[in-house]
Amino acid sequence: MVTQVAVLSDIHAVLPAVEAVLAEPDVAAADLIVLTGDIACGPQPAQVLDLLTGLGDRVAWIRGNADRELVEYRRGLRTSIPDPIGPSAAESLRDDHVDFLERLPTSLTLAVEGLGEVLFCHATPRDDEEVVLVDSAAKRWAEVLADVDPAVTTVVCGHTHMPFTRLAAGRLVVNPGSVGMPYGRLGAHWALLGPGVELRRTLLDVRAATARIAADSAFEQAAEWADYVLNARATEEEACAIFAPHDGRQR
């Protein structure tokens, strides 16, 4: 059983954001850092992977849908990626990065003090791009969590980039939000687990981070991408309008 876990999700290869979160005292002191996917699809994929793999056993990894898409692109299994930055990110990876991402699991279960058995995944326990939101219907949550082991008391997911906690199908569900691509609010969002759940936010020097990304990325539109993403110009209303039709509710 671990005492405290720092959860970082949806980093999207934003090096200044993940560096800032790793510098947080509670992250540095945590027994384990769990990454819940979508780690490498962004402007600085090789740099972020090198930083995080350098932390060794302090980090537990889960692959997200965007990471899977990078691997599929490099393996010739797809000719496009939904995210416009995806092809540049895929080409920026070394072969060892691609091999590493390909081997990552899609879920992980750990015993965390105060929370019991915690299942970590990217989108849902059964699918890496399925959508559930804080206001998804109880019936939808019951369906999504139906096959989860009864011993699991807490489910931690990412994918939608908006932090929340809620009770669903008798379990606590936690979304830490996004480290590198926040929707609706500035900052790198993450969570601290054990013995309770704390949703945290680390503020960045957005101007400096944007300039660094622009200078360091192989993506031609990196400056514009970073300005839009790090300033959280995508609002929660816009994000929910896009995601909501995909969670089974009526349009």
DRENPA-3360 file (N, C-alpha, C; in nm, 2 decimals, always signed):
BEGIN
1 = MVTQVAVL = +0.08/-0.12/+0.00/+0.00/+0.00/+0.00/+0.09/+0.12/+0.00 ~ +0.05/+0.22/-0.08/+0.13/+0.35/-0.09/+0.05/+0.45/+0.00 ~ +0.12/+0.55/+0.05/+0.06/+0.65/+0.14/+0.01/+0.76/+0.06 ~ +0.09/+0.82/-0.04/+0.04/+0.93/-0.12/+0.08/+0.91/-0.27 ~ -0.01/+0.94/-0.36/+0.01/+0.93/-0.50/-0.02/+1.07/-0.56 ~ +0.07/+1.12/-0.64/+0.05/+1.24/-0.72/+0.00/+1.19/-0.86 ~ -0.11/+1.24/-0.91/-0.16/+1.20/-1.04/-0.15/+1.31/-1.14 ~ -0.08/+1.28/-1.25/-0.06/+1.38/-1.35/-0.12/+1.32/-1.48;
9 = SDIHAVLP = -0.22/+1.39/-1.54/-0.28/+1.34/-1.66/-0.27/+1.44/-1.77 ~ -0.28/+1.39/-1.89/-0.30/+1.48/-2.01/-0.19/+1.59/-2.01 ~ -0.07/+1.54/-2.00/+0.05/+1.63/-2.01/+0.06/+1.69/-2.15 ~ +0.04/+1.62/-2.25/+0.04/+1.66/-2.39/+0.17/+1.73/-2.42 ~ +0.28/+1.67/-2.37/+0.42/+1.71/-2.41/+0.44/+1.85/-2.39 ~ +0.40/+1.91/-2.28/+0.43/+2.05/-2.25/+0.53/+2.05/-2.14 ~ +0.66/+2.06/-2.17/+0.76/+2.05/-2.08/+0.76/+2.15/-1.96 ~ +0.74/+2.28/-1.99/+0.74/+2.37/-1.87/+0.63/+2.34/-1.77;
17 = AVEAVLAE = +0.51/+2.29/-1.82/+0.41/+2.25/-1.73/+0.44/+2.14/-1.64 ~ +0.49/+2.03/-1.70/+0.53/+1.91/-1.62/+0.64/+1.94/-1.53 ~ +0.74/+2.02/-1.57/+0.85/+2.06/-1.48/+0.80/+2.13/-1.36 ~ +0.70/+2.22/-1.38/+0.65/+2.30/-1.27/+0.57/+2.21/-1.17 ~ +0.50/+2.11/-1.22/+0.43/+2.02/-1.13/+0.53/+1.93/-1.05 ~ +0.63/+1.88/-1.12/+0.72/+1.80/-1.05/+0.80/+1.87/-0.94 ~ +0.81/+2.01/-0.96/+0.88/+2.09/-0.86/+0.79/+2.11/-0.73 ~ +0.67/+2.08/-0.74/+0.58/+2.10/-0.62/+0.63/+2.01/-0.51;
25 = PDVAAADL = +0.64/+2.06/-0.39/+0.69/+1.98/-0.27/+0.61/+1.86/-0.25 ~ +0.47/+1.86/-0.27/+0.39/+1.74/-0.24/+0.41/+1.64/-0.35 ~ +0.44/+1.68/-0.47/+0.48/+1.58/-0.58/+0.61/+1.52/-0.55 ~ +0.71/+1.60/-0.51/+0.84/+1.55/-0.48/+0.84/+1.45/-0.36 ~ +0.75/+1.47/-0.27/+0.74/+1.39/-0.15/+0.65/+1.27/-0.17 ~ +0.57/+1.26/-0.27/+0.48/+1.15/-0.29/+0.55/+1.02/-0.31 ~ +0.49/+0.91/-0.27/+0.55/+0.78/-0.28/+0.56/+0.74/-0.43 ~ +0.46/+0.79/-0.51/+0.45/+0.74/-0.65/+0.39/+0.85/-0.73;
33 = IVLTGDIA = +0.43/+0.87/-0.85/+0.36/+0.96/-0.95/+0.30/+0.87/-1.05 ~ +0.17/+0.88/-1.07/+0.10/+0.80/-1.17/+0.06/+0.90/-1.29 ~ +0.09/+0.86/-1.41/+0.06/+0.93/-1.53/-0.06/+0.86/-1.60 ~ -0.17/+0.93/-1.61/-0.29/+0.86/-1.66/-0.31/+0.90/-1.81 ~ -0.20/+0.90/-1.89/-0.22/+0.90/-2.03/-0.21/+1.03/-2.10 ~ -0.21/+1.02/-2.23/-0.19/+1.14/-2.32/-0.07/+1.22/-2.27 ~ +0.04/+1.16/-2.28/+0.17/+1.21/-2.22/+0.25/+1.28/-2.33 ~ +0.25/+1.22/-2.45/+0.35/+1.26/-2.55/+0.30/+1.34/-2.67;
41 = CGPQPAQV = +0.17/+1.35/-2.69/+0.11/+1.42/-2.81/+0.11/+1.57/-2.78 ~ +0.21/+1.64/-2.83/+0.22/+1.78/-2.80/+0.35/+1.84/-2.86 ~ +0.39/+1.95/-2.82/+0.50/+2.02/-2.88/+0.64/+1.97/-2.84 ~ +0.66/+1.91/-2.73/+0.79/+1.87/-2.68/+0.79/+1.72/-2.64 ~ +0.75/+1.63/-2.72/+0.73/+1.49/-2.68/+0.86/+1.42/-2.64 ~ +0.97/+1.43/-2.71/+1.09/+1.36/-2.67/+1.14/+1.42/-2.54 ~ +1.14/+1.55/-2.52/+1.19/+1.61/-2.40/+1.11/+1.57/-2.28 ~ +0.98/+1.56/-2.29/+0.89/+1.52/-2.18/+0.92/+1.37/-2.15;
49 = LDLLTGLG = +0.92/+1.29/-2.25/+0.95/+1.14/-2.22/+1.08/+1.12/-2.16 ~ +1.18/+1.19/-2.20/+1.32/+1.18/-2.14/+1.32/+1.22/-1.99 ~ +1.25/+1.33/-1.97/+1.24/+1.38/-1.83/+1.17/+1.28/-1.74 ~ +1.06/+1.22/-1.78/+0.98/+1.14/-1.70/+1.04/+1.00/-1.69 ~ +1.09/+0.94/-1.79/+1.16/+0.81/-1.78/+1.28/+0.82/-1.69 ~ +1.34/+0.94/-1.69/+1.46/+0.96/-1.60/+1.43/+0.95/-1.45 ~ +1.30/+0.95/-1.42/+1.26/+0.94/-1.28/+1.25/+0.80/-1.23 ~ +1.26/+0.70/-1.32/+1.27/+0.56/-1.29/+1.14/+0.51/-1.23;
57 = DRVAWIRG = +1.16/+0.43/-1.12/+1.05/+0.36/-1.05/+0.96/+0.46/-0.97 ~ +0.99/+0.58/-0.97/+0.90/+0.68/-0.90/+0.77/+0.70/-0.98 ~ +0.77/+0.66/-1.11/+0.66/+0.69/-1.20/+0.60/+0.56/-1.24 ~ +0.47/+0.56/-1.24/+0.39/+0.45/-1.30/+0.31/+0.51/-1.42 ~ +0.31/+0.44/-1.53/+0.27/+0.49/-1.66/+0.14/+0.42/-1.71 ~ +0.05/+0.50/-1.77/-0.07/+0.44/-1.84/-0.07/+0.51/-1.97 ~ -0.10/+0.44/-2.08/-0.11/+0.49/-2.21/-0.25/+0.55/-2.24 ~ -0.25/+0.67/-2.30/-0.38/+0.73/-2.34/-0.40/+0.71/-2.49;
65 = NADRELVE = -0.52/+0.75/-2.53/-0.55/+0.73/-2.67/-0.46/+0.81/-2.76 ~ -0.42/+0.93/-2.72/-0.33/+1.01/-2.80/-0.19/+0.95/-2.81 ~ -0.14/+0.88/-2.71/-0.02/+0.81/-2.71/-0.03/+0.69/-2.81 ~ -0.14/+0.62/-2.80/-0.17/+0.51/-2.89/-0.16/+0.55/-3.04 ~ -0.22/+0.67/-3.06/-0.23/+0.72/-3.20/-0.09/+0.75/-3.25 ~ +0.00/+0.80/-3.17/+0.14/+0.83/-3.21/+0.21/+0.70/-3.25 ~ +0.19/+0.59/-3.17/+0.25/+0.47/-3.20/+0.19/+0.41/-3.33 ~ +0.06/+0.42/-3.35/+0.00/+0.37/-3.47/+0.05/+0.44/-3.60;
73 = YRRGLRTS = +0.07/+0.57/-3.58/+0.11/+0.65/-3.69/+0.26/+0.61/-3.73 ~ +0.34/+0.59/-3.63/+0.48/+0.56/-3.66/+0.49/+0.41/-3.71 ~ +0.40/+0.33/-3.67/+0.40/+0.19/-3.72/+0.33/+0.17/-3.86 ~ +0.28/+0.28/-3.91/+0.21/+0.28/-4.04/+0.07/+0.22/-4.04 ~ +0.01/+0.22/-3.92/-0.12/+0.16/-3.90/-0.23/+0.27/-3.92 ~ -0.19/+0.39/-3.93/-0.28/+0.50/-3.96/-0.20/+0.61/-4.04 ~ -0.27/+0.69/-4.12/-0.20/+0.79/-4.20/-0.23/+0.93/-4.15 ~ -0.32/+0.94/-4.05/-0.35/+1.07/-3.99/-0.37/+1.06/-3.85;
81 = IPDPIGPS = -0.37/+1.17/-3.78/-0.40/+1.18/-3.63/-0.50/+1.29/-3.61 ~ -0.61/+1.27/-3.53/-0.71/+1.37/-3.52/-0.66/+1.51/-3.47 ~ -0.56/+1.50/-3.38/-0.50/+1.63/-3.33/-0.40/+1.68/-3.43 ~ -0.41/+1.80/-3.48/-0.31/+1.85/-3.58/-0.17/+1.85/-3.54 ~ -0.14/+1.85/-3.41/+0.00/+1.85/-3.37/+0.05/+1.71/-3.37 ~ -0.04/+1.61/-3.38/+0.00/+1.47/-3.37/+0.11/+1.42/-3.46 ~ +0.10/+1.45/-3.60/+0.21/+1.40/-3.69/+0.35/+1.45/-3.65 ~ +0.36/+1.58/-3.61/+0.48/+1.64/-3.57/+0.53/+1.57/-3.45;
89 = AAESLRDD = +0.45/+1.55/-3.35/+0.49/+1.48/-3.23/+0.54/+1.34/-3.26 ~ +0.47/+1.27/-3.34/+0.50/+1.13/-3.38/+0.64/+1.13/-3.44 ~ +0.67/+1.22/-3.53/+0.80/+1.22/-3.60/+0.91/+1.27/-3.51 ~ +0.88/+1.34/-3.40/+0.98/+1.38/-3.31/+1.03/+1.28/-3.21 ~ +0.96/+1.17/-3.21/+0.99/+1.06/-3.11/+1.10/+0.97/-3.17 ~ +1.19/+0.93/-3.09/+1.29/+0.83/-3.12/+1.23/+0.69/-3.13 ~ +1.29/+0.60/-3.19/+1.24/+0.46/-3.19/+1.22/+0.40/-3.06 ~ +1.31/+0.43/-2.96/+1.29/+0.38/-2.83/+1.17/+0.44/-2.76;
97 = HVDFLERL = +1.14/+0.57/-2.79/+1.02/+0.63/-2.73/+0.90/+0.55/-2.78 ~ +0.89/+0.53/-2.91/+0.78/+0.46/-2.97/+0.76/+0.32/-2.91 ~ +0.87/+0.25/-2.90/+0.86/+0.11/-2.83/+0.81/+0.12/-2.69 ~ +0.86/+0.22/-2.62/+0.82/+0.24/-2.48/+0.67/+0.27/-2.47 ~ +0.62/+0.36/-2.55/+0.48/+0.39/-2.55/+0.39/+0.27/-2.58 ~ +0.44/+0.19/-2.68/+0.36/+0.08/-2.72/+0.35/-0.02/-2.61 ~ +0.44/-0.03/-2.52/+0.44/-0.13/-2.42/+0.36/-0.09/-2.29 ~ +0.32/+0.03/-2.29/+0.25/+0.08/-2.17/+0.11/+0.01/-2.15;
105 = PTSLTLAV = +0.08/-0.01/-2.02/-0.06/-0.07/-1.99/-0.17/+0.04/-2.01 ~ -0.29/-0.01/-2.01/-0.40/+0.08/-2.03/-0.47/+0.11/-1.89 ~ -0.43/+0.04/-1.79/-0.49/+0.06/-1.66/-0.39/+0.01/-1.55 ~ -0.42/+0.05/-1.43/-0.33/+0.01/-1.31/-0.42/+0.02/-1.19 ~ -0.40/-0.08/-1.10/-0.47/-0.08/-0.97/-0.37/-0.08/-0.86 ~ -0.39/+0.01/-0.76/-0.30/+0.02/-0.65/-0.38/+0.04/-0.52 ~ -0.33/-0.01/-0.41/-0.39/+0.02/-0.28/-0.33/+0.15/-0.23 ~ -0.42/+0.25/-0.20/-0.37/+0.38/-0.15/-0.43/+0.40/-0.01;
113 = EGLGEVLF = -0.35/+0.44/+0.08/-0.39/+0.46/+0.22/-0.51/+0.56/+0.22 ~ -0.62/+0.52/+0.29/-0.73/+0.60/+0.31/-0.84/+0.59/+0.20 ~ -0.80/+0.53/+0.08/-0.89/+0.52/-0.03/-0.91/+0.37/-0.07 ~ -0.83/+0.28/-0.03/-0.84/+0.14/-0.07/-0.79/+0.11/-0.20 ~ -0.85/+0.02/-0.27/-0.81/-0.01/-0.41/-0.85/+0.09/-0.51 ~ -0.75/+0.15/-0.58/-0.77/+0.26/-0.67/-0.74/+0.21/-0.81 ~ -0.83/+0.22/-0.90/-0.80/+0.19/-1.04/-0.77/+0.32/-1.12 ~ -0.66/+0.32/-1.19/-0.62/+0.43/-1.27/-0.63/+0.39/-1.42;
121 = CHATPRDD = -0.69/+0.48/-1.49/-0.71/+0.46/-1.64/-0.70/+0.59/-1.71 ~ -0.71/+0.59/-1.84/-0.71/+0.72/-1.91/-0.85/+0.78/-1.93 ~ -0.94/+0.71/-2.01/-1.07/+0.77/-2.03/-1.17/+0.70/-1.94 ~ -1.19/+0.57/-1.96/-1.27/+0.48/-1.87/-1.19/+0.35/-1.86 ~ -1.23/+0.27/-1.76/-1.16/+0.14/-1.74/-1.17/+0.05/-1.86 ~ -1.27/+0.07/-1.95/-1.28/-0.03/-2.06/-1.24/+0.03/-2.20 ~ -1.21/+0.16/-2.21/-1.18/+0.22/-2.34/-1.10/+0.35/-2.32 ~ -1.00/+0.37/-2.41/-0.91/+0.48/-2.39/-0.96/+0.61/-2.44;
129 = EEVVLVDS = -1.07/+0.61/-2.51/-1.13/+0.74/-2.56/-1.28/+0.76/-2.53 ~ -1.33/+0.67/-2.45/-1.47/+0.69/-2.41/-1.49/+0.81/-2.32 ~ -1.61/+0.88/-2.34/-1.63/+1.00/-2.27/-1.73/+0.98/-2.15 ~ -1.69/+1.03/-2.04/-1.78/+1.05/-1.92/-1.75/+1.18/-1.86 ~ -1.85/+1.25/-1.81/-1.83/+1.39/-1.76/-1.88/+1.39/-1.62 ~ -1.86/+1.50/-1.55/-1.90/+1.51/-1.41/-2.05/+1.51/-1.40 ~ -2.12/+1.55/-1.51/-2.27/+1.55/-1.51/-2.33/+1.44/-1.60 ~ -2.25/+1.34/-1.63/-2.30/+1.23/-1.71/-2.41/+1.16/-1.62;
137 = AAKRWAEV = -2.51/+1.10/-1.68/-2.62/+1.03/-1.61/-2.57/+0.92/-1.52 ~ -2.63/+0.89/-1.41/-2.60/+0.78/-1.32/-2.60/+0.65/-1.40 ~ -2.70/+0.63/-1.49/-2.71/+0.51/-1.57/-2.58/+0.49/-1.66 ~ -2.53/+0.60/-1.72/-2.41/+0.60/-1.80/-2.29/+0.56/-1.72 ~ -2.28/+0.61/-1.60/-2.16/+0.58/-1.51/-2.17/+0.43/-1.47 ~ -2.29/+0.38/-1.44/-2.31/+0.24/-1.40/-2.27/+0.15/-1.51 ~ -2.30/+0.19/-1.64/-2.26/+0.11/-1.75/-2.11/+0.11/-1.77 ~ -2.05/+0.22/-1.76/-1.91/+0.23/-1.78/-1.83/+0.16/-1.68;
145 = LADVDPAV = -1.88/+0.16/-1.55/-1.80/+0.09/-1.44/-1.85/-0.05/-1.41 ~ -1.94/-0.10/-1.49/-2.00/-0.23/-1.46/-1.90/-0.35/-1.45 ~ -1.80/-0.35/-1.52/-1.70/-0.46/-1.52/-1.58/-0.44/-1.43 ~ -1.59/-0.33/-1.35/-1.48/-0.30/-1.26/-1.49/-0.39/-1.14 ~ -1.37/-0.44/-1.09/-1.37/-0.53/-0.98/-1.44/-0.47/-0.86 ~ -1.53/-0.54/-0.79/-1.60/-0.49/-0.68/-1.51/-0.44/-0.57 ~ -1.39/-0.49/-0.56/-1.29/-0.44/-0.46/-1.24/-0.30/-0.48 ~ -1.26/-0.25/-0.60/-1.21/-0.11/-0.63/-1.31/-0.01/-0.58;
153 = TTVVCGHT = -1.26/+0.08/-0.50/-1.35/+0.18/-0.43/-1.33/+0.32/-0.50 ~ -1.22/+0.34/-0.57/-1.20/+0.47/-0.63/-1.15/+0.45/-0.78 ~ -1.20/+0.53/-0.87/-1.15/+0.52/-1.01/-1.10/+0.66/-1.05 ~ -0.97/+0.66/-1.10/-0.91/+0.79/-1.14/-0.89/+0.78/-1.29 ~ -0.95/+0.88/-1.36/-0.94/+0.89/-1.50/-0.90/+1.03/-1.55 ~ -0.87/+1.04/-1.68/-0.84/+1.17/-1.73/-0.92/+1.20/-1.86 ~ -0.85/+1.23/-1.97/-0.91/+1.24/-2.10/-0.99/+1.37/-2.13 ~ -1.07/+1.41/-2.04/-1.16/+1.53/-2.07/-1.10/+1.66/-2.03;
161 = HMPFTRLA = -0.98/+1.66/-1.96/-0.91/+1.78/-1.92/-0.97/+1.87/-1.82 ~ -1.08/+1.83/-1.76/-1.15/+1.91/-1.66/-1.16/+1.84/-1.53 ~ -1.10/+1.90/-1.42/-1.09/+1.83/-1.29/-1.23/+1.82/-1.23 ~ -1.25/+1.71/-1.16/-1.38/+1.69/-1.08/-1.36/+1.57/-0.99 ~ -1.45/+1.56/-0.89/-1.47/+1.44/-0.81/-1.62/+1.42/-0.80 ~ -1.66/+1.30/-0.81/-1.81/+1.27/-0.79/-1.82/+1.13/-0.74 ~ -1.94/+1.10/-0.68/-1.97/+0.96/-0.65/-2.05/+0.90/-0.77 ~ -2.01/+0.78/-0.81/-2.08/+0.72/-0.93/-2.07/+0.57/-0.91;
169 = AGRLVVNP = -2.19/+0.51/-0.92/-2.20/+0.36/-0.91/-2.13/+0.31/-0.78 ~ -2.15/+0.39/-0.68/-2.09/+0.34/-0.55/-1.94/+0.36/-0.53 ~ -1.88/+0.43/-0.63/-1.74/+0.46/-0.62/-1.71/+0.60/-0.63 ~ -1.60/+0.64/-0.57/-1.55/+0.78/-0.59/-1.47/+0.79/-0.72 ~ -1.51/+0.88/-0.81/-1.44/+0.90/-0.94/-1.37/+1.03/-0.93 ~ -1.24/+1.03/-0.97/-1.16/+1.15/-0.97/-1.10/+1.17/-1.11 ~ -1.11/+1.30/-1.16/-1.04/+1.34/-1.28/-0.95/+1.46/-1.23 ~ -0.82/+1.44/-1.24/-0.73/+1.55/-1.20/-0.72/+1.67/-1.29;
177 = GSVGMPYG = -0.78/+1.66/-1.41/-0.77/+1.77/-1.50/-0.64/+1.75/-1.58 ~ -0.60/+1.85/-1.66/-0.49/+1.83/-1.75/-0.37/+1.92/-1.70 ~ -0.25/+1.85/-1.71/-0.12/+1.93/-1.68/-0.09/+2.03/-1.79 ~ -0.10/+1.98/-1.91/-0.05/+2.06/-2.02/-0.15/+2.13/-2.11 ~ -0.28/+2.09/-2.10/-0.38/+2.14/-2.19/-0.51/+2.17/-2.11 ~ -0.50/+2.27/-2.03/-0.62/+2.30/-1.94/-0.74/+2.36/-2.02 ~ -0.86/+2.32/-1.98/-0.98/+2.38/-2.04/-1.04/+2.47/-1.93 ~ -1.07/+2.59/-1.96/-1.15/+2.67/-1.87/-1.08/+2.75/-1.76;
185 = RLGAHWAL = -0.96/+2.71/-1.73/-0.89/+2.77/-1.61/-0.74/+2.76/-1.63 ~ -0.67/+2.86/-1.61/-0.52/+2.86/-1.63/-0.46/+2.76/-1.53 ~ -0.34/+2.72/-1.57/-0.26/+2.64/-1.48/-0.25/+2.49/-1.51 ~ -0.15/+2.42/-1.45/-0.13/+2.28/-1.47/-0.21/+2.21/-1.36 ~ -0.31/+2.13/-1.39/-0.39/+2.07/-1.29/-0.35/+1.93/-1.27 ~ -0.36/+1.88/-1.14/-0.31/+1.75/-1.10/-0.39/+1.72/-0.97 ~ -0.36/+1.60/-0.92/-0.43/+1.55/-0.80/-0.34/+1.48/-0.70 ~ -0.37/+1.50/-0.57/-0.29/+1.43/-0.47/-0.39/+1.33/-0.40;
193 = LGPGVELR = -0.35/+1.20/-0.40/-0.44/+1.10/-0.34/-0.37/+1.05/-0.21 ~ -0.45/+1.03/-0.11/-0.40/+0.96/+0.02/-0.38/+1.07/+0.13 ~ -0.45/+1.06/+0.24/-0.56/+0.96/+0.26/-0.69/+1.01/+0.20 ~ -0.70/+1.13/+0.16/-0.82/+1.18/+0.08/-0.78/+1.21/-0.06 ~ -0.86/+1.30/-0.12/-0.84/+1.34/-0.26/-0.83/+1.50/-0.26 ~ -0.72/+1.55/-0.31/-0.71/+1.69/-0.33/-0.68/+1.73/-0.47 ~ -0.77/+1.81/-0.53/-0.74/+1.86/-0.67/-0.65/+1.98/-0.66 ~ -0.54/+1.98/-0.73/-0.44/+2.09/-0.72/-0.42/+2.16/-0.85;
201 = RTLLDVRA = -0.36/+2.28/-0.84/-0.33/+2.35/-0.96/-0.20/+2.43/-0.94 ~ -0.11/+2.42/-1.04/+0.02/+2.49/-1.04/+0.02/+2.59/-1.15 ~ +0.04/+2.72/-1.11/+0.03/+2.83/-1.20/+0.17/+2.84/-1.27 ~ +0.17/+2.88/-1.40/+0.29/+2.89/-1.48/+0.31/+3.04/-1.52 ~ +0.43/+3.07/-1.56/+0.46/+3.19/-1.63/+0.43/+3.16/-1.77 ~ +0.30/+3.20/-1.82/+0.26/+3.15/-1.95/+0.34/+3.21/-2.06 ~ +0.38/+3.34/-2.04/+0.45/+3.41/-2.15/+0.59/+3.34/-2.17 ~ +0.66/+3.31/-2.06/+0.79/+3.24/-2.07/+0.77/+3.10/-2.12;
209 = ATARIAAD = +0.67/+3.03/-2.08/+0.65/+2.89/-2.12/+0.62/+2.89/-2.27 ~ +0.54/+2.98/-2.32/+0.50/+2.99/-2.46/+0.63/+3.02/-2.54 ~ +0.71/+3.11/-2.50/+0.84/+3.14/-2.57/+0.93/+3.02/-2.58 ~ +0.94/+2.95/-2.47/+1.03/+2.83/-2.46/+0.98/+2.72/-2.55 ~ +0.85/+2.70/-2.55/+0.79/+2.60/-2.64/+0.81/+2.63/-2.79 ~ +0.79/+2.76/-2.82/+0.81/+2.81/-2.96/+0.95/+2.79/-3.01 ~ +1.05/+2.81/-2.92/+1.19/+2.79/-2.95/+1.23/+2.65/-2.96 ~ +1.16/+2.56/-2.89/+1.21/+2.43/-2.86/+1.14/+2.32/-2.94;
217 = SAFEQAAE = +1.03/+2.35/-3.01/+0.94/+2.25/-3.07/+0.97/+2.24/-3.22 ~ +0.95/+2.12/-3.27/+0.96/+2.10/-3.42/+0.82/+2.14/-3.49 ~ +0.72/+2.16/-3.41/+0.59/+2.19/-3.47/+0.59/+2.33/-3.52 ~ +0.56/+2.35/-3.65/+0.57/+2.49/-3.71/+0.48/+2.59/-3.64 ~ +0.36/+2.55/-3.59/+0.27/+2.64/-3.53/+0.28/+2.63/-3.37 ~ +0.39/+2.60/-3.32/+0.41/+2.58/-3.18/+0.38/+2.71/-3.10 ~ +0.41/+2.82/-3.15/+0.39/+2.95/-3.07/+0.24/+2.97/-3.06 ~ +0.17/+2.96/-3.17/+0.02/+2.98/-3.17/-0.05/+2.87/-3.08;
225 = WADYVLNA = +0.00/+2.75/-3.09/-0.05/+2.63/-3.02/-0.04/+2.66/-2.87 ~ +0.08/+2.70/-2.83/+0.11/+2.72/-2.69/+0.03/+2.84/-2.63 ~ +0.02/+2.95/-2.71/-0.06/+3.06/-2.67/-0.20/+3.03/-2.64 ~ -0.26/+2.95/-2.73/-0.40/+2.91/-2.72/-0.42/+2.81/-2.60 ~ -0.33/+2.71/-2.59/-0.35/+2.61/-2.49/-0.32/+2.66/-2.35 ~ -0.20/+2.72/-2.33/-0.16/+2.76/-2.20/-0.24/+2.88/-2.14 ~ -0.30/+2.95/-2.23/-0.39/+3.06/-2.18/-0.53/+3.01/-2.16 ~ -0.55/+2.87/-2.17/-0.68/+2.81/-2.15/-0.79/+2.88/-2.23;
233 = RATEEEAC = -0.76/+2.91/-2.35/-0.86/+2.98/-2.44/-0.98/+2.89/-2.47 ~ -0.96/+2.76/-2.46/-1.08/+2.67/-2.47/-1.15/+2.67/-2.34 ~ -1.28/+2.71/-2.34/-1.35/+2.72/-2.22/-1.42/+2.59/-2.18 ~ -1.46/+2.57/-2.06/-1.53/+2.45/-2.02/-1.66/+2.43/-2.09 ~ -1.73/+2.55/-2.12/-1.85/+2.54/-2.20/-1.83/+2.48/-2.34 ~ -1.72/+2.53/-2.40/-1.69/+2.47/-2.53/-1.65/+2.33/-2.53 ~ -1.57/+2.29/-2.43/-1.53/+2.15/-2.42/-1.65/+2.06/-2.39 ~ -1.74/+2.10/-2.30/-1.85/+2.02/-2.27/-1.95/+2.01/-2.39;
241 = AIFAPHDG = -1.96/+2.11/-2.47/-2.04/+2.11/-2.59/-1.99/+2.01/-2.69 ~ -1.86/+1.99/-2.69/-1.80/+1.89/-2.78/-1.81/+1.75/-2.73 ~ -1.78/+1.74/-2.60/-1.78/+1.61/-2.54/-1.92/+1.55/-2.51 ~ -2.01/+1.63/-2.47/-2.14/+1.58/-2.42/-2.21/+1.49/-2.51 ~ -2.22/+1.51/-2.64/-2.29/+1.42/-2.73/-2.22/+1.28/-2.73 ~ -2.10/+1.27/-2.69/-2.03/+1.14/-2.69/-2.05/+1.06/-2.56 ~ -2.12/+1.11/-2.47/-2.13/+1.03/-2.34/-2.27/+0.96/-2.33 ~ -2.34/+0.95/-2.44/-2.46/+0.88/-2.45/-2.59/+0.96/-2.42;
249 = RQR = -2.57/+1.09/-2.39/-2.69/+1.17/-2.36/-2.76/+1.21/-2.49 ~ -2.88/+1.25/-2.48/-2.95/+1.30/-2.60/-2.89/+1.43/-2.64 ~ -2.88/+1.45/-2.77/-2.83/+1.58/-2.83/-2.93/+1.69/-2.80;
% end
